[in-house]
Amino acid sequence: MPHSTQTEETPNPDGSSRNAFDYIIVGAGIAGTTLASRLVERYPQRTVLVIEAGQGPEKYGENPLVPQPLMAPMMRGGELDWKYTSTPQEHLGGRQIYEAAGKAVGGGSVINYGLWTRGDRRDYDEWVKLSGDPKWSYDALLPYFRKSESHFDPSLDPKQHGLTGPVPLVSPDSTNRHYPLRKPLEDAWAQAGITKITNGNSGSPIGVGSAIECRQNRERIIANNVYPLKNVHVLSETLVARVLVEDSDGKKVATGVELANGSIELCKREVILSAGGMHTPKILLLSGIGPARELAKHGIPQVVDAPQVGKNYFGHLNLKQFWKIRHPETGAAIGHEKWSNPEYKGANPLDHIVCQSYREGLKEALAVDEPDVTDEHHLLANPRSHAETFIQYAAVNKENPALKPDGTHIQTIILIALPTARGTISLQSWDPHALPVMEANYYSTEADRHAMRSAVRKIHEVFFETEAGKEIIVGETHGSDRKPLTSKSTDEEIDTRVALGAESTSHPCGTAAMGKVVDGDLKVYGVEGLRVCDASIFPAPVAAHPMAGLYALGERMADMLD
């Protein structure tokens, strides 16, 4: 049930009275929840309404899978997931790609894997360049990264990390998860030229870093548990149809929102869209804020000409591979009887996140996609985290190959960390209940293919061309329709494997980007009183899982509103 709040009564057009809130936040995901919690903490006399399409905790709290970190794969495709699907992808064999997104108060924190990464400080240099605003640099965001986290290691640089924030962080060591394959894998990576780093969340993540997660007492951290929505009016299982925009003294002003059931919620200060990289552009388009041609297709009158709404979509495409381990008797993977440490149930079964830079050959790849590529290109001028690999001590697959967690296999997941491919989110229809159309355009650039091919070859080098790796892995277990790969596989062979099996990591970003749809203060161009606070504002990729950045974004936005 929503918390009760006292609001000022404002007349409806029909003369009846309607409560008007100071702020309306559309979407109770990570950033929206953080923002709402901080607003009522800072301004207790102001009223905040959060409208969320998914379930509230009073309902999903009864689901026994939700608190358990190892149950994250089981949450995909369920009632707490939007279950988006892309259009057939030209460069992935015409397959439609599934995209998970949390549909609940707490958003992605209810169903995600809980990994806590910030990316490279140079990633944020591109944000500054594209937004024209220095407050989006890594150093400028550091106070908000620190403010959100409660780090487990008090010996780290206090300029980089917070010890008293709401989100508790853990590592394998801090939770006494001593996995048998940690040291052998570190040795194998080192023998392949990629060495261990002490802190991957200090702005320089290239190397073999410890896998940091947000957990407490072996349970997942849900945003609204650590950023409480006390004194926030919450409407769950409530879909927003559009933002109401009126003319006032020659300006367009957001005055509230219309719900899918036709009712209206009014706002005195600002409407903030925090509905995520897929739904925020959809709501903008349904509100008449977008390109004229797209709106006209669905009979929606244009309110503001905003041609970039829904453009610039990007996400992290990944490739999963399965590997038979040489010594299962050590209890190295889930399913073996020796996999018995109770702490193992409280986090992802992995030790490392490995970020890799692949500049050799990248200039030539970029030249296929872009004109006039020079050595000063932002992906070339300095080492960047072009790809990420993590190794999970489990392997589960429904078919081709069918694998169950029996202690005999592990799996690797390779992400294209800084994709250059861009897609589009558009409307399926004027009906607010219809999911948006997702033209992801995955794997469409030579630069993205270069990053994936390089990382695939590297993991084969790690396992089969180092002495440590040979002691870990017997071979790859792959589907009958897939040819074996090696570190010498051709581009075409790797691309074929990607086309058959690549998946989305479900990090939709960029569709209401700074410098294109919103300014550096996250205000929507052409509309007063309307801002965006979610991953859709990311103007360029960050080589990170976005959760840490979304908490920081919510904290940052709270400081912008007065």
N, C-alpha and C positions, 0 to 999 in steps of 0.2 A: 504494500500500500504506500502511496506517496506520503511524504512528510507534509504536515500542514504548515503553511506560511501565510502571513498576513500581507495582502497586496492592496494597492490602490485601485478603486473601482473606476473603470473607464467605459463610456457608453459604446455599445455596438452601433452599427449603422441603423439598425431597426429600433434603436432607443432603449434596448435592454442594457443592463450593466454587465461589464466583463472585467475581470481582474487583469491588470497589466503588471507584468514583472519587469524588474530592472534589466535583467539579462535573460535571454532564451538561448540555451545551448542545445543544438540538434545533434544528438549522438552521445552516448555515455561510454565511449571507448576510453582508451588510456589517456589521451590528451584531454578530451572533454571532461572526464571525471576529475583529473588533476586540476584543471582550470576551475571547475565548479567548486571543488573543495576549498581551494585557496581563496576564491572570491568571497565565500561566506565567512571564512576565517578572518579575512582582512576587512570586509565591510559587513559586519553582522546586521546592520540596519537595512541592507539592500536585499532584494528578493531575486532568487535564481531559479529558473525552471529548466530542468533537463528532460528532454524527450528522447526516448530510446525505443526503437522498433522491436527489440528482442526482450527476452525474459528478464525479470528482476531476480535478485538473489533469494527472495522468499520462495521462488519456484525452482530455480536451478540449484539452489542449495540442497535440495533433496536428491540430486543426482550424485551417486557415490563416485563416479568417474572424475568429476570436476577437480577435487583437491589433489588427485594423484598425478605427479609429473609423468610417470611412465605410461599413463593412459592418454596422453596427447594424441597419438595416432587414432585412437578410438573415438575421439571427439570430432574428427573430421567427417563431414557428411551428415552430422546429426542435427538435432533441432536447435542447437546453439551456433550453427554455422549458416552463413548466407548461401553457400554452395554455388558460387558463380562458375560459369563455364564460358570459355572463350569461343570466338568463331573458329572455324577450321583454320589451322595455322599452316601457311604455305611452306614454311621452312622446317616444319616438323611432321612431314608426311601427311598433311591434311588432318591431323588429329586435333580434337578440341581439348583444351587444357583446363583442368579443374583448378579453381582458385578458392581457397578457404578464407573466411573472414568471420570474426567473432560477432555473433548476433545476440547480445546480452548486455546488461549493465556490467561494465568492466571490459567490454569489447574483446579484443584479441587476447587479453590477459587471461580470459576464461578458458581458451582452447589452445594457446600457443605452446611453444617448447621452452620458453623462459630464458633464452640465451641473452646475455647482457653484453653488448658490444657497442662501441662508439664510432668506430671507423678511424680514418686517418685525418689529421688536422688539415691536410691539403685538400681533402674532399670539400671541406667547408670554405676554402678559398674560392672554389667555383660558385658556391652559394653567394658569397659576397659579390663576386663579379656579376652574376646574373640578376641579383636583387638590387644591386647598387647601394647596399646598406651594410656597413661594417659590423652591425650587431649580430650578424649571422656567422661570424668567424668562429673557429674553434675556441680561441681564447675568450671571446665575448660570451660564448655559451657555457664555458666551464663553470661559472657560478651556479648554473641551473643543473648541470650534470651533478655537481657536488651536492646541491641542495636536495636532490631527489634520492640519493643513495646512502645506505648505511653499510660501508665497506667492512669486510671481515678482518682486514689487515691494517692495524693502526700505524705500522711502520712505514707505510707508503707516503709519498709526497703529499702533504695536506693541500698543496695548491692544485693537485690533480683530483683528489678523492675526498668524499664526505664520509663522516663516521656517524652522523646523527640524523640522516634523512629517513623518510618513511619506508623506502624499499630495501629490505635486507638482502645482501649478496652473499654468495657462497662459492667456494671452489672445491675441487676434489680433495685437496689437502685439508681445508678448513672443516670438512665434514667427514674426515677419516675414510674417504673412499680410495682405497689403495688398489687400483686395478692392476692385474698382472701384466698387461701389455704396455703400461705407460713408458717404462724405461726402454724396452725394446723398440717401441715406435720412435721415441726421441732419438735413439741411436740411428735408426734407419733414415729418418729425415735428415739428420746431421750428415750421414754418409752420402746423402743425395744433395748436399749443399744448402740445406735450410736449417738454420740453427734455432735453438731455444731462446726466447726473450722473457724478461722478468715480468713485464706488465704490458699486455696488449691493449689496455684501455687508457693509455697516456698520450694518445695522439700519434703513435708510431707502431702499428700492429703487425708489420711485416715480420714473419717468422713463425715459430712454433710457440703459441701462447696458451696459457691455461684457460680452460673453458669456464667462464664465469656465468653464473645463473642467479636469478632472484628466487629464493626459496626460504622457507622457515619451517622448522619441525617436520622436514621431509614433505612439505606440501607446497603447491604452487601459490604464488602471490597474485591475488586478484586486485585490480586497481582500486576498486571502491572499498576494499578492506583496509588498505593502507592510506588512501586518501578518502576518508569517510564523507558520505553525502548527508550527514546530519545537518538539519536546517535547510536542506535543498529540497525543493519540490520536484519529485521525480514521477514522470509518466512513463511507465514501461509498457511494452507491447502496444506501442502507439506509433503509427507511421506518419511522418510529415510529408505532405504533398508538395508544398511550395512555400517560398518566402513571400510575404506580402510587401509590395513596394509601392509607395505613393509619391505623387509629385508634391513638392513643398518649396515654394519660392524658387521655382525653376530647377530644383534639384530632385534627384531620386533618393528616397529615404526608406529604409527597411523599417516597418512598423510592427512586424509580428510574423506569425506563420499560420498557414492553413493546414489542418490535419487531413488525412485521407478520408476520414468520416465526415468531412465538411465543416467541422467546428473550427474555431479560431482562437489563437492565443496571441495576445498583444504584448508589446514590449516598449518600455520607456527609454531605454538606453541603447542596447545593441543586441543584435542577433548574431550568434556565432555558430557557423556550420562546423561540426566535428564528426561528420558521418563517415569519414574514411575516403580512401582514394577512389572507390567505385561509386559510392552514394552521394558524396558531396557534389561532384559534377552533375550527377543526375538531378539533384534538387535544384541546382543553379539553372539548368536547362528547363526544367519544369516551371521555374519561376520567370521564364522569359529572358534570362541572362545567358546569352550565348550567341553563336553564329546564326545569321538570319536564315540561311538555307536549311540548317538542321532543325530549327524551330518550325519553319514553314512546313516541313514534311509531316509534322504532327499537329498542325493547326494551332500552334502556340504563339500568341502575339509577342513580338519582341519588345522587351522593356529596356534592355541595355544591350548595345552591340558589343559582345565580348567573344571575339572569334577564337580565342585560345582555350575556352572552357572545354574540358574533356580531352584536349590534345596533350602531348608530352608524357603519355603514360609510360612508365618503366617499372620493371620488377626484376627479381633475381631468379633467372632460370637455373635449374640444377639437374645434375645427372647422378643417379644412384647406381652403384655397382656392388656386387656381393662377392665375398671372398672366403674360401675354405681355409680355416686356420690349421697350422701344422700340429699344434699341441693343445687340443681341446681339454686334455686331462688336467691342465693347470687351472681350469675354471675361468678361462679368459672371456667367456661370452655368456650372455643370459641363456638359461636353460640347463646349464650343467649343475650338478649337485653341489659343487664347490662355490658356485655363485651364491653365497649365503650371507654376506655382510648386510645387515638390515639397512644400513645407510644407502645401499645401492638402490633401494626403492624410492629414495627421495630426490632424485635428480636424473638428468639424462645420462645414459651409459657411455660417457666419453671423457677423455682427459684434455683434449687439445682443440683449439681452433687455429688453423694454419693459413696465414695470409701470404700470398705469393705475388711477386712482381714479374711480369713477362714483357719487358720492353724490346727484347731482341725479336725482330720481325714485325713489331707492332706498327712501325711507321709505314711499312709497305701495306699492311692490312688497312690502316686508316686511309691511305691514299686511294684504296678501292672505293671507300665510302664517301670521302670528302675531298674537295679541291684544295690545293695549295697547303698541304700538310708540311709543317716545319718541325724542327727539333724543339721548338717552344710550345708545341701543343700540350695542353694541360695533362694529357695522359702519358706524355713522353718526357717532359722537362725534368721530372724527378721520379724516383721509384714510387710506384703506387700499388695498391692492393688490387690487382686486376682479377684475381681469382681467390676463392676461399675453399679449403677442404677440411672437412671434419670426419672423423672415424668413429662410428658407433659400435659398441661391443654387443651387437645383436643384429640379426637379419630376419626380416619378416616380409614375405611376398606371397600374394594369393596364388599366382600361377605364372608359369613360364619365366623363370623357374619357381616352383612352389617351395617356399621355405618357411619353416616355423622356428621359433626360438628354442633350439635344442642344444645350444652350446657349441655347435660345430662351425658357425659362420659369423663374420662381422660384415659391416657395410660401410662404404665410403660415400659421401655426398659432396659433390663439387658444385660451387656456385660461380656464375659469372658475376663478379662483385661490382663492377663499374660498367654496366651495359650502356652501349651507345644506341641500341635499337629503341625506337619510340613507337608507341601505339596510340589508340584513341578509344575513349569511352563515350558512347553516344546513347540515345534513347531507343528503346524498343517500341514504345508508344507513349501517348500522353497519360496513360494509366499509372499512377504512382506505385501500384503494387507490382508492376512489371520490372523485372531486373534489367539493368542496363546492358547494352551490347558492348562486349569486350573484344576489341580488335587489338590483341597484344603485340602482334608483329614480332614475336619472339625469334631469335636466332637469324635475324634478317641482315645483320651487318657483318662484314668480314672481321672487324675488330672483336666482336663478340665471339665469333667462331675461333679466332686466334687465341683468345683467353681460355676457352674451353678445351681446345685441342692441346694447348700447352700444359694445362693442369692434368688432363687425362694422361698424357705421356709421362708427366712427372710422377703420378701415383704408381704407374707401372714400373718406372725406374726405382722408386722407393721400395717396392715389394720384391722385385725380381732382379735388380742390378746392384743391390747392396747386400753385404753379408748379414746384417741384422734383419733386413726384410725377408731374405730367403728363409730365415729361421721362424718367421711369423706365419707366412702364407704358403699354402700348397699351390693354389691357382684360383682363377676367377670362376665363379659359377654363373652362367648366363643362360638366357633363353635360347630355345632351339632355332629361333629366327635371327639370332645375333652371332656374328663371327667373332672369334677371339681377337682381342686387341693387345698391342704391345707398345713399348715406348717408341717403336719405329713405325707404328701404324700410319697410313697415309691420311691426309686431310679428309678424303672421301670416306674412308672407313670409319673414322671417328664421327663425321657428320651423319653417316647412316645410323650409327648407334644412338646418337643424340636424337635424331628424327624418330626413332622407334621408342625411346624411353624417357626423354627429358620431361621434367615436371616443373611446375611453378613452386617457389618457396613461399608464395602468398604474402608478398610485400608490395602491394600496389601503391604507387607513388606518382606524384608529378602532375596530376590532372587539373589542379587549380594553382599553378606554380607561381611563386614569387617572380615578379618581373613580367609576367604574362597575364595572370588573372588577378593577383593581389599584389600590393606594394610591400615594402619592407616592414610595414606595421601590420601586415596581413589583412588590410582593408581591401575589399573587392572594388576594383576600378569602376567608377561610375555610379556607385551606390553608397550613400552615407549610412552609417549604423549597421553595416554588414561586414563581418570578418570570417576568416577560415582558420581553424586550428586543428589540423590533422596532417597526415603524410601527403595529402594532395598538394600541399604548398611547397614540398621539396622541389627545388628547381633543377636539381641534378642528383645523380645517385650518390649514396654514401656506402662505402664498403663495410656495411654493418647490418645486423638484424635491427630493425628500426625501433624496438621497444624502448631502449634507453633514451633515444632521441625524442620519442613521443612524450615521455615523462618530462624531459627537459623543455620540450615545446610548450606543454601545459603550464609549467612554472614560468617560462618566459612570457607567455601571453598574459598571465595574471599580473605581471608587472607592467604590462602595456595599458591595461584598462584602468581608468580613473573615474 
